[in-house]
């Protein structure tokens, strides 16, 4: 199991990644919203297709994931310092992924059910009872 910070930059992810790359000497890989399969991509606002859907940044001793956020996160865009981080939990065992997803959701809410993801494996999002957003990835 590995816990990875997941930061939302609300339209400034590429700028932030380039900044951290120059300061920390790291590298990143990014997938844009327009890179999603056609059945998903056609639902995305054309202005959002060039935004970062998901990116991984690594530098010596540093690892995080990030995104420009979802287009429906308008309230957070007003105050981008409010609620701009999630915890991304990757597990290598499917049964453990199910157990963690169910346990973390107790007393909280499921935002995206743990289900098959177009990029492989399964993915789901929970807001736990403390208001922390967990993004769970499992096989």
N, C-alpha and C positions, 0 to 999 in steps of 0.2 A: 504494500500500500504506500502511496506517496501523496502528500499534501502540497499543493501548488497554489500560491496566490493568483487570483484572476482579477485583473484591474480593468475597469471600464473608463475609457477616455472621451466618450461622447463626441465623436467626430474629429478627435485629435490623435487617434492611435498611431497613425503613421508618423506624425510629427514627434510624438513621444518616443516611439521606437528608434527613430533616427537620432534623437537626442541622447537616449540611453546608450545607443551603440557608440556614439562619439565620445561619451563621457566614460563608459565602463569597458569599452573595447569588445563588446559582445557581438553576437549575430542574432538574426531572427528569421523565422519563416512565417509567412502570412497567407491566409486564404481570404479572398474578398467575397462579399455577399453575392456578387454576380457570378462567382465560380460554382455556386450551388447547382444541383441538377435542374433542368428546365422546369419541371413541375413545381419546384420551390422558387426558383429564380423569377419566374413570370409573376409571382405574387409580390415581389420586392419592388418598392418605389425606385424608378430609374435613377433618382438622385442618390440613392443609398447603395447602388450596385458596386460602386468603386470603394466603398467603405470597408474597413477591416472587419470580417466576420469572426475570425479567430487567428491569433498569432502566438507563437512561442518565442520567448527571448532567453538566450543563455549567454552567460559570461562566467569567468572563473568564480565559483562559489555562489552564483546568482542564477535563479531560474524563476520565470513567471510567465503567465499567459495573459493575453489582453484582447480587447475588442473595442470597436467604436460604440458598442451597445446596440440594443434592439431599437428599431424605429419607433416603437411604442413607449419608449422610456422618456417621454417629453417632460414629465415632472422632474426627473433627475437632471435633465439638460439645463433646467432653470438654475439649479444649484449643483454643479457637477462635483462638488466636494461632498455631497450627501449621498451615501449609498453607492460608491463607485468601486467597491471591491467585493468579490465572491471568493469562496474557497473551492478550488477544483480538486476533487478527490478521485484518483484513479486507482482501481483495484484490478487485480489479475485473475480473480476467481468470481465467476458469475453468481454463485450462491451467496458469497460474502457481499457482493454488490447489492443483491436483493435485500439482505439482512440490514445493511447499513442504510440503504434508502428508506426502508420501512421504519427503522428506529429513529433516524434523524427527522422524519416527517411527523412523528408523534407529537401532538400539541402544536404543530406548525401547519404549513400548507404546501401542497404539491403544486408547483407552477407548471412544470412540464413532466408528465409521467415518464418513468424509466422505460424506454422502448427502443426499438431498433433505430439507429442513426444512419443517415445516408453515407457517412464517411467510414462506417464500420463500427462494430460493437453496439453497445446500448448506451443511452445518455438520458439523464433526467435532471430536473432542477427542483430544489426544495427550499422553502424559507422555514428555518427551524423555529422553535418556540421563543427563541431569543432575537429573532429578526435577521439572523445570519443566512445569507444565500449560499447553498451548497450545490455545486455542479458535479454530479456523479457520473463517471464513465466506467463501464464494466464490459467484459466480453459477452 
